[in-house]
Amino acid sequence: MSHPLTAEPAAAPPPQGTHVPAPPAKVRLRGVTKTYARGHSAERFAAVQDVELEIREGEFLALVGPSGCGKSTLLNLIAGFETPDEGEVLVEGTPVAGAGPDRLVIFQEHGLFPWLTVLQNVEFGMKVRGVPKAERRERALQQLKLVHLTRFQSHYPFQLSGGMKQRAAIARALAVEPQMLLMDEPFAALDPSTRDILHAELQSLWMKTRKTVVFVTHSVEEAVRLADRVVVMASQPGRIRRTIEIGLPHPRQFLDPALAELRASILAELQDELTKIMKREGDDDWHLEEGALRRRPGGRVDHSMGDGI
Amino acid sequence: MLATFAEGLRGDFVRAGLASLGRIGIGFAAALALGTTLGVLLVAHRFFEWFLGPLVLGVQCLPSICWLPVAILWFGLSERAILFVVLMGSVGSIAIATRDGLRQIPSTYLRVAGTFGARPWQRLAWVMAPAALPAFVTGLKQGWSFAWRSLLAGELLYRVAGMGGLLTEARDLADYPRLFAVMLAIVGISVLVDRLAFQRLERAVRVRWGLQAA
């Protein structure tokens, strides 16, 4: 069984040597491996391999890493959309069997139903659970107020901006009072200023509700701003590289220098991950120099790949 | 011919047209019920796809007049024979429209249904059906045009009240102007139904779904 020298960090005693037992993990991933077929060949690759992770009750946890590191796979495993090939995913000690409203997922593409108004969309989850109509409406209106969309309750999703759609999706999720929110790159498709507003809104919602949140993102900046704990992942195979506690109080500001420092240190650590991505996705004349992505002299930097991790 | 057409509009063309539309209404309703069911089954399980898929495709590929001999043997020269031809002529395209509409539902919608814990019937009624509707309505339009063609083939079977009956009558009298006037009226009816019913329906759905500007 557990050899003392190979004891996992998860089994470490609580900090400061207190004798209060650590609260039981809300979610626990034990030796989780998930493989997929590569194209049409019989060859398989590990999207995540042998992942050990504990998520505490009420914690805001960010999974961050380059594309292909398996962060979305981990989220889908917790959500119950996927099942692990090896290991197990436990939510409050019980193995996950399928998706369910206790672990509500918010998608990058918001997933609002275009044939329903904003209000009807927010009511959807409650309708599924058989909440009576009057109560449903009242609770939906409360949620819309929290995300400042009351005025747009009768609009259809196509009439909303990207940020408003995502706020409506969050309201729809919170309306069923889930124990956990699983957010899969929810703000990745938004422009930076909208994203900044949504970061502030999400922080205030989280401070009010203290839901357990698992937030998948490829943006280190977003992760350090929002999360209590940042899990940095590496690719090929997808695995956890490092876990960083962010001890700063909420709400945090975009320009907080402490965040910039954290971000820089994580990015520095992920240099070799960037190299891997470049080798996979870029031309041969890409190379890394002092933490910045550049092309050889004469080349043009057409987009910042460093941001995309 | 135009004079005959104008005269026809005042009387027998209208009567015959309404008779034909009534007939196609019944046949198309039956095709809708059967076709939608088949389409759902095709998506519901791999077995149905394997078993019914080629069958539906075959029915869809077969020109509807090929059903005339069978229809006569089974139902005689009767209203039911015509309805059968209409049904067989349009059921395939409705089944395929239903299947394709259901298949192209964005996976995010299904995952949303899953994460909210929707039961299978809720997922079908509240997510899959509305999500498939725009593609389904577009398919309906095609189904209707198949039904209309089949109907006219069927109405030539024997002397009936309807547009086909008018054609037969004009042929027997070798009345060319009337023959072409009836053909013009047939074109007119298909264009009218397409514009007034199906295009409006399609547009309304697409606007509501945000797929098209109002």
Interface residues (C-beta under 8 A of the other chain):
Chain A: A79 G80 F81 G98 A99 G100 P101 R103 L104 V105 F107 E109 G111 F113 P114 W115 F124 G125 K127 V128 R129 Y156 P157 F158 Q159 V176
Chain B: P106 T108 Y109 R111 V112 A113 G114 T115 F116 G117 A118 R119 Q122 W126 V127 P130 A131 L133 R208 W209 G210 L211
